[in-house]
Amino acid sequence: MKNSELQKMLKAHKLWIDSNKKQGEPADFCEADLREVGLREVDLSEANFFKTNFRGCDLRGSGFYKANFYKVNLSGCDLRGSDFYKTKLCEVDFRGSDIREASFCEAELCEVDLRGSDIRGSDFYKAKVWLRENWIHEDRSHYSRIQYLLSQTSRIRYLLSQTS
């Protein structure tokens, strides 16, 4: 995605949020390639991300309230302090990402890959988390570490299911 397109979409999205959805339009990042783009502290509430590639992006402090993520690559991203409140994340790759202090309150994480990610201090209050069974079998020690970290996260209530 060209920088001019990205800036235009972000401006229209901000107007949409600021006008309480009366002007502008929600951002749609369908199949966008945003590798290594800096989107620090950007409000992307209710945006759509389908097959979006964020690999290596700086997304610290960004807001994704009620956003939809499907088949998104967030590997190697800096997501410290980001807000995923009530966000739906399905088949999202977080491998090797720094997710410390992020909020996933009431989020739905379906078949996410958290291998090698740092989730210390993140809040998963009332979140629903499903991990893909083959990822669990590939690296049982990492799965156990994630399960332990999730159980130690403050105020956590989650559903951990295994699906194939």
C-alpha positions as MATLAB code, in Angstrom:
seq = 'MKNSELQKMLKAHKLWIDSNKKQGEPADFCEADLREVGLREVDLSEANFFKTNFRGCDLRGSGFYKANFYKVNLSGCDLRGSDFYKTKLCEVDFRGSDIREASFCEAELCEVDLRGSDIRGSDFYKAKVWLRENWIHEDRSHYSRIQYLLSQTSRIRYLLSQTS';
ca = [
       0.000    0.000    0.000;
       1.379    3.383   -0.976;
       1.949    5.919    1.771;
      -0.473    8.401    0.143;
      -3.241    5.743    0.095;
      -2.540    4.849    3.706;
      -2.648    8.477    4.868;
      -5.903    9.086    2.977;
      -7.493    5.982    4.550;
      -6.293    6.927    8.040;
      -7.645   10.467    7.650;
     -11.076    9.206    6.474;
     -11.138    6.690    9.334;
     -10.283    9.342   11.933;
     -13.067   11.566   10.585;
     -15.452    8.595   10.757;
     -14.566    7.993   14.420;
     -14.552   11.682   15.405;
     -17.931   12.334   13.721;
     -19.538    9.323   15.403;
     -19.762    7.512   12.029;
     -21.549   10.382   10.258;
     -18.672   11.410    7.971;
     -15.672    9.652    6.524;
     -15.533    5.877    6.342;
     -14.113    2.959    8.304;
     -10.681    1.762    7.260;
     -10.586   -1.459    5.259;
      -7.121   -2.970    5.044;
      -8.107   -5.980    2.917;
      -4.890   -7.662    1.686;
      -2.844   -4.541    2.494;
       0.922   -4.888    2.783;
       1.956   -2.704    5.710;
       5.239   -4.404    6.574;
       7.444   -2.307    8.834;
       5.112    0.714    8.657;
       4.955    2.879   11.777;
       1.398    3.132   13.037;
       2.194    4.008   16.626;
      -0.718    5.252   18.765;
      -3.205    5.205   15.877;
      -6.913    4.631   16.559;
      -8.069    1.884   14.206;
     -11.268    1.071   16.090;
     -13.760   -0.951   14.073;
     -11.381   -1.244   11.115;
     -11.284   -4.413    9.023;
      -8.115   -6.388    8.474;
      -8.334   -9.341    6.082;
      -5.075  -10.989    5.031;
      -3.253   -7.819    6.110;
       0.528   -8.070    6.501;
       1.835   -6.008    9.430;
       5.063   -8.002    9.853;
       7.567   -5.961   11.850;
       5.291   -2.930   12.373;
       5.490   -0.540   15.290;
       1.912   -0.541   16.585;
       2.667    0.479   20.176;
      -0.276    2.054   21.925;
      -2.620    1.674   18.952;
      -6.339    1.108   19.454;
      -8.222   -1.695   17.740;
     -11.546   -1.508   19.623;
     -14.076   -3.820   17.945;
     -11.799   -4.289   14.924;
     -11.913   -7.489   12.883;
      -8.726   -9.406   12.121;
      -8.859  -12.465    9.845;
      -5.756  -14.256    8.549;
      -3.542  -11.339    9.573;
       0.242  -11.413    9.968;
       1.317   -9.538   13.116;
       4.575  -11.469   13.504;
       7.519   -9.538   14.877;
       5.368   -6.503   15.710;
       5.729   -4.179   18.653;
       2.237   -4.134   20.129;
       3.125   -2.995   23.643;
       0.220   -1.217   25.284;
      -2.142   -1.737   22.338;
      -5.871   -2.056   22.965;
      -7.754   -4.993   21.428;
     -10.909   -4.521   23.536;
     -13.819   -6.515   22.061;
     -11.735   -7.259   18.970;
     -12.192  -10.433   16.914;
      -8.903  -12.043   15.906;
      -9.116  -15.238   13.860;
      -6.100  -17.048   12.421;
      -3.758  -14.254   13.474;
       0.004  -14.806   13.561;
       1.587  -13.083   16.599;
       4.818  -15.127   16.463;
       7.760  -13.261   17.950;
       5.708  -10.158   18.760;
       6.060   -7.991   21.849;
       2.538   -7.834   23.259;
       3.425   -6.754   26.809;
       0.819   -4.676   28.631;
      -1.705   -5.010   25.778;
      -5.409   -5.299   26.548;
      -7.459   -8.142   25.090;
     -10.447   -7.621   27.410;
     -13.557   -9.329   26.030;
     -11.689  -10.123   22.794;
     -12.148  -13.326   20.816;
      -8.866  -14.937   19.765;
      -9.560  -17.899   17.489;
      -6.673  -20.065   16.323;
      -4.062  -17.427   17.066;
      -0.365  -18.295   16.992;
       1.412  -16.854   20.029;
       4.645  -18.856   19.745;
       7.656  -16.793   20.744;
       5.541  -13.781   21.693;
       5.869  -11.910   24.981;
       2.465  -11.441   26.613;
       3.647  -10.517   30.117;
       1.382   -8.002   31.795;
      -1.323   -8.249   29.121;
      -4.940   -8.257   30.246;
      -7.202  -11.020   28.930;
     -10.185  -10.283   31.189;
     -13.233  -12.127   29.827;
     -11.326  -12.965   26.631;
     -11.995  -16.181   24.763;
      -8.850  -17.865   23.478;
      -8.702  -20.871   21.145;
      -5.319  -22.241   20.130;
      -4.938  -24.531   17.127;
      -4.142  -28.077   18.230;
      -1.316  -28.667   15.730;
       0.529  -25.596   17.107;
       0.197  -27.121   20.562;
       1.663  -30.445   19.386;
       4.496  -28.784   17.465;
       5.822  -27.043   20.556;
       4.239  -28.348   23.750;
       6.715  -26.422   25.957;
       5.756  -23.078   24.403;
       2.054  -23.950   24.674;
       2.540  -24.702   28.389;
       4.367  -21.386   28.828;
       1.538  -19.470   27.107;
      -1.064  -21.303   29.179;
       0.916  -20.450   32.341;
       1.300  -16.787   31.360;
      -2.401  -16.535   30.537;
      -3.268  -18.027   33.909;
      -0.982  -15.532   35.661;
      -2.314  -12.500   33.807;
      -4.191  -10.113   36.047;
      -7.981  -10.528   36.202;
      -7.972  -13.173   33.523;
     -10.973  -15.241   32.654;
     -10.549  -17.135   29.451;
     -11.760  -20.146   27.599;
      -8.927  -22.258   26.307;
     -10.079  -24.815   23.786;
      -8.209  -27.053   21.425;
      -9.486  -27.236   17.875;
      -8.048  -29.021   14.899;
];
